[in-house]
Amino acid sequence: MEFSAEQDQVWATLITNQLPKVKQHACSLYLDGYSRLQLPADRIPSLPELNDEITPRTGWRAVRTGERYSDAVPWYQAFAGKQFLVTDYMRGWEELEFTPEPDMFHDIFGHLPFMTIPEYTELQELFAPAFEKANADQREDIKRLAWFSTEFGLILENGEMKAFGAGLISSMAELENVAQRKVPFEPFTFENVTRFDKAVWSFNEVMFYFDSIESLKAELGGYFTRL
């Protein structure tokens, strides 16, 4: 896929603005993945060059989609085949700090460094089988669980709250909002999370944290096995 000079400039600006905050506030798992993926700072990377780093490590691969916002059904169908969907859409200059739509910066910068980490992809692999066997109401709960963990979750590291969710890591404004403790934090439990809806058009009104990726897997697994 070819990108315009302006799209590359937007990418470069986003990287320049966001990376210092991410290095300060993101979890160690993400930072390890970022160092492995080696995203270019001056242009949008191609999926083949990203997959050269992702697939040998975890068996996953990034795949292009023309959808600007993939529905949960095709999303988890792709997950079942260890495919991560990356949209063709790229935000414009007016949405540098916050965009309600997950664009390719969010998909690549926010998610793909994690996809080089086997410990993390094992977490993602819990969702597709659960979603497949869930009924309609349970699928809504699964969406909430994913939203408040892999998109906007927080993890405790050495007594500090760190960004774990890709949506948080790729959003300059919301990451700053969380870093300044302008939003309440609650423990990540099924009962806590499913009381809230996803906040697509605004900041999340509450954030959820877990002690480790193992405790997150245990909480998710406890619910998924009951489906």
N, C-alpha and C positions, 0 to 999 in steps of 0.2 A: 504494500500500500504506500502511495506517495503522499507526503505531507507538504503543505505550503510553508514558505518562509515565515509567514506570520504565525502559523501553528507552532513551528519550532521556537519562535521568539516567546510565545506564551509559555511553552514548556520550560524554556530556560529561565524565564522570570519566576515561574512557580518554584522551580528547584532552588533558585538563589534565595528566594524569600522564605521558603518553608524548611529547608534542610537544617539551618542552625537551630530552629525551635524543635525539630524532630530529634536531633542529636541530644538535645537537652531533656526532652520529655518522653521520648518513645522507649518502649521496653527493649531489653537486651536481645530478645529473640528477633525482633524486627531489625535492629542494628546489625546483628550477625548476618541476616539475610541480605541486607542492603550492601554490606561489604562483599558478599559473594556475587551479587548480581551486577555490581558495577554499572549502574545506570549512567548514561552520558548526560552531562550537564548542559549541553548546547543544542540538543536535538532530540526528537522523539525516537526511541529505539524501535527497531523492527521486531516482530514476534519471533522470527527464526533465531535472531541473535540472543533473545531472552531465553528461548527454549533450549538453546545450547547449554545454558547454565542451570535451568530448572529441571528438565527431564532426566538427565543422568543422575540427579540427586534424589528425586522423589517419584519419578514416573509420571508426573503431571505435565501438561503442556497448555500454553495459552492459545486460544483460538479466537479469531475475529468474528464479530457479529455486527450486523447493520442495525440492530435494535439499540435505541438510546437508553431504554430501561427494560431489561429482560424480566419477564414474569417468572415467578418462583418455579413453575412447572418445567419450562425448558432449562432454567438455571440448574435445578437439581438433576435433571436428565443428563446435562453435560457433566455435572459432578460425578455421576455414577460411572462415567467413562474417563474420569480423571482429567477433565477438560475445564479450564477456567476461561469464561467468556470475557473478552475485552471489546468494549464498544468502539465504533469508528468515530464517535462524537468527541469533540474537544471543546472545552469551555472557551468563552471569549474574554476580552480584557475587562469587561464589566463584572465578571464573576471570579476574579482572582482569589478573593479571600473566602468565598462561600458560594457553592452551587448546589441547588436541590437535586440535580441530576448527577448520577455517577458517570463522569466522563472518563476518557482514557488516561488522564493524569491520575485520577483516583484509582482506576483499575491497575495501572502499571506501578505507580509510585507507592500507592497504599497497600495493595494486595500482593503483588508478585514477589517482592523480597521474601515475604513469609513462605511462598510456595517453593523455596529452595530448602526449607527446613523439614525433615521428615517428621519430627515431633509435632509440627504444626499441621502438616497435611493429614496426619492421622486423625487430628481433631476434625478437620473438614470432611473427612471420609465418614464420619458418624452421621452426617445430616441426610445424605441422599437416601439410604435405606429406611431411615425413620420417616422421611417425608413420603416415600412411596407407599408405606403401609398405613399412614395416618388418615383419619377422616378429615372433613373440611374444617371443623373447629380446631382439631389438633394441628392441622397445617398452619393455622393462624398463630398458634402458640409457638410452633417451630420457627416461624418467621421472626417472632419477637425474640426468641432465644438467640437466633443468629444475629439479629440487629444489635442487641445489647451485649454481644460478646465479640464476634469477629468483625463487626462494623464499628461499634462504639464502646467496647468494653475497656476496662482498666484492670491492671494487674499490680499487685504489691511486690516490690523488689527492694529488699533491704530497708524496709520501713517506709519506702517512698511509693507514691502512686504514679504509675507509668501508663502511657497510652498503649493499648493493645489492639484496638479496633482500627481497621484500615480507613474507615470514614473519618475518624478522628485525626489520624496521622496525615491524611491528605487535605484536611480543611484548616487553613491558617487561623480563621476566626474562631472556630469552635474549639480548636486545640488551646488557643489562648484563653478562651472562656473557662475551660476546665482547669488549666494551669493556675488561674487566678482564683479557683475555688468558688466560682459564681454559680455553681450548680451543686445540689446535694448528691452525696455518694451513698449507695446502699449495697449490702452484700448481694452477690449474684446467687439467687436461688430461683427455682421455678416459680414459687409462690410470689416472690417480689417482682420478678420480671414481667410475668403475664398480667400484672395489674395495669400495665402501661402500653400505649400504642406507639408505633414508630413515629418519629417526628421528621418528616421529609422536607417540609417547607420552612422549618425553623430549627433552632438549637433544641437538643433534647432537654426535657425538664428535669430529668434525673439520670444519673449514670450509675453503673453497677460494676463492682470490682470483685476479683477472686484472688486467692492467695498464690495460685500457681496454675500452669496449664493442666497439670494433673488433677487439681481440684475442679477445674472447669469441666474436664472430660468426665469426671465422676458425677458431677451434678447433671450434665446432659445425659449421660448414659443411664443414670437412674430413672430419668423420665422416659427416654427412648425405649428402654426394655419393657416398659409397661404398656406401650402402644398395642 
